[in-house]
């Protein structure tokens, strides 16, 4: 995405702070559902156009050592921190087709200030940095799909 967007790449922080992860997220990071975690949601954009809605869930115990800066990323993409100085292990990638009955679909569409969107695809992975785990979910938005298609056609 950064290559496609070039200098127009932008990170817009939607929200971040202590919150309760969704049940499936808590299970994925091996945390109890009622425990607080650092939850960060951003839109990765090309100029004014959102291309990816990203959600990161980091259990409180993770926010020490190399991941202590996660709470202070601001407009820096999490990938810059994850793949910078530390050895990172990525778990299996889960891919899902999201529809109107999915919480993540509804949350993404609401963030776009739309009533609906075409089918959305998402992926998520658990990452481990120095033995500490976090979950990153990305929803691929129509603008990114269009840009990749244009690039594939040589435009």
C-alpha positions as CSV (number, residue, x, y, z in Angstrom):
1,X,0.0,0.0,0.0
2,X,2.8,2.4,0.8
3,X,4.3,1.8,-2.6
4,X,1.0,2.4,-4.3
5,X,0.2,5.6,-2.3
6,X,3.7,7.0,-2.4
7,X,3.9,10.4,-0.7
8,X,0.1,10.5,-0.4
9,X,0.2,7.7,2.3
10,X,-1.4,8.8,5.5
11,X,-2.4,7.3,8.8
12,X,-5.6,8.6,10.4
13,X,-6.1,7.6,14.0
14,X,-9.8,6.9,14.6
15,X,-9.3,6.0,18.2
16,X,-7.0,4.3,20.6
17,X,-7.1,3.5,24.3
18,X,-7.9,0.9,26.9
19,X,-10.9,-1.2,26.0
20,X,-12.3,-4.7,26.0
21,X,-11.4,-6.8,23.0
22,X,-14.1,-8.6,21.2
23,X,-14.5,-12.2,22.3
24,X,-12.9,-13.7,19.2
25,X,-10.0,-11.2,19.5
26,X,-9.4,-12.1,23.1
27,X,-9.3,-15.8,22.2
28,X,-6.9,-15.2,19.4
29,X,-4.4,-13.4,21.7
30,X,-5.0,-15.9,24.5
31,X,-6.5,-13.4,26.9
32,X,-9.7,-13.4,28.9
33,X,-12.5,-11.5,27.2
34,X,-13.1,-9.2,30.2
35,X,-9.5,-8.0,30.5
36,X,-8.6,-4.6,29.2
37,X,-6.3,-4.3,26.2
38,X,-4.9,-1.4,24.2
39,X,-7.1,-1.1,21.2
40,X,-6.1,1.1,18.3
41,X,-8.1,1.7,15.1
42,X,-6.8,3.6,12.1
43,X,-7.6,4.3,8.5
44,X,-4.6,3.9,6.2
45,X,-5.3,6.3,3.3
46,X,-4.0,7.5,0.0
47,X,-4.6,11.2,0.3
48,X,-8.2,11.6,1.4
49,X,-9.3,8.1,0.3
50,X,-9.4,5.4,3.0
51,X,-7.8,2.2,1.7
52,X,-7.5,0.0,4.8
53,X,-9.4,0.0,8.2
54,X,-7.0,-1.5,10.7
55,X,-7.6,-2.6,14.3
56,X,-4.9,-3.6,16.7
57,X,-5.5,-5.4,20.0
58,X,-2.6,-5.6,22.5
59,X,-3.1,-7.1,25.9
60,X,-1.8,-5.0,28.8
61,X,1.0,-7.4,29.5
62,X,2.3,-6.8,26.0
63,X,2.9,-3.1,26.5
64,X,6.4,-3.5,28.0
65,X,9.8,-4.1,26.5
66,X,9.9,-3.5,22.7
67,X,6.1,-2.9,22.4
68,X,5.9,-0.2,25.1
69,X,5.8,2.4,22.4
70,X,2.6,1.0,20.9
71,X,0.6,3.4,23.0
72,X,2.4,6.4,21.5
73,X,2.5,5.6,17.7
74,X,0.3,8.6,16.7
75,X,0.3,8.7,12.9
76,X,3.0,6.1,12.6
77,X,1.8,2.8,11.1
78,X,2.2,-0.1,13.4
79,X,4.2,-2.0,10.7
80,X,7.0,0.6,11.1
81,X,7.3,-0.4,14.7
82,X,6.8,-4.1,14.2
83,X,9.2,-4.7,11.4
84,X,11.8,-2.2,12.5
85,X,14.3,-3.2,15.1
86,X,12.9,-6.4,16.6
87,X,12.5,-10.0,15.5
88,X,8.8,-10.5,14.7
89,X,7.0,-13.8,14.3
90,X,3.7,-13.7,12.4
91,X,1.1,-16.4,13.1
92,X,-1.2,-17.8,10.5
93,X,-3.1,-15.3,8.4
94,X,-6.9,-15.6,8.7
95,X,-8.9,-14.3,5.8
96,X,-12.6,-13.5,5.9
97,X,-15.3,-12.2,3.6
98,X,-17.3,-9.7,5.6
99,X,-21.0,-9.1,5.2
100,X,-23.6,-6.9,6.8
101,X,-24.1,-9.4,9.7
102,X,-20.4,-9.0,10.8
103,X,-19.5,-6.6,13.5
104,X,-16.3,-5.6,11.8
105,X,-18.2,-4.9,8.5
106,X,-20.7,-2.7,10.3
107,X,-17.9,-0.9,12.2
108,X,-15.9,-0.3,9.1
109,X,-18.9,1.0,7.1
110,X,-19.8,3.4,10.0
111,X,-16.2,4.7,9.9
112,X,-16.6,5.4,6.2
113,X,-19.8,7.4,7.0
114,X,-21.7,5.1,4.5
115,X,-24.8,3.0,4.9
116,X,-23.3,0.0,3.1
117,X,-20.4,-1.1,1.1
118,X,-19.7,-3.9,-1.3
119,X,-18.4,-7.1,0.1
120,X,-15.3,-6.4,2.2
121,X,-12.4,-8.7,2.7
122,X,-10.3,-8.8,5.9
123,X,-7.2,-10.5,7.2
124,X,-5.8,-10.8,10.7
125,X,-2.7,-12.1,12.2
126,X,-1.3,-12.6,15.6
127,X,2.2,-11.2,15.9
128,X,4.9,-12.0,18.5
129,X,7.7,-9.6,19.3
130,X,10.1,-10.8,21.9
131,X,7.6,-13.3,23.1
132,X,4.8,-10.8,23.5
133,X,1.7,-11.1,21.3
134,X,-0.8,-8.7,19.6
135,X,-3.5,-9.0,17.0
136,X,-3.7,-6.9,13.8
137,X,-6.8,-6.9,11.7
138,X,-7.0,-5.2,8.3
139,X,-10.2,-4.6,6.2
140,X,-9.4,-3.9,2.6
141,X,-11.6,-1.1,1.2
142,X,-12.8,-0.5,-2.3
143,X,-10.3,2.3,-3.0
144,X,-7.4,0.0,-2.5
145,X,-9.0,-2.8,-4.5
146,X,-9.5,-0.3,-7.4
147,X,-5.9,1.0,-7.2
148,X,-4.5,-2.5,-7.3
149,X,-6.7,-3.3,-10.3
150,X,-5.6,-0.1,-12.1
151,X,-1.9,-1.0,-11.4
152,X,-2.5,-4.5,-12.7
153,X,-3.8,-3.1,-15.9
154,X,-0.8,-0.9,-16.3
155,X,-2.4,2.4,-15.5
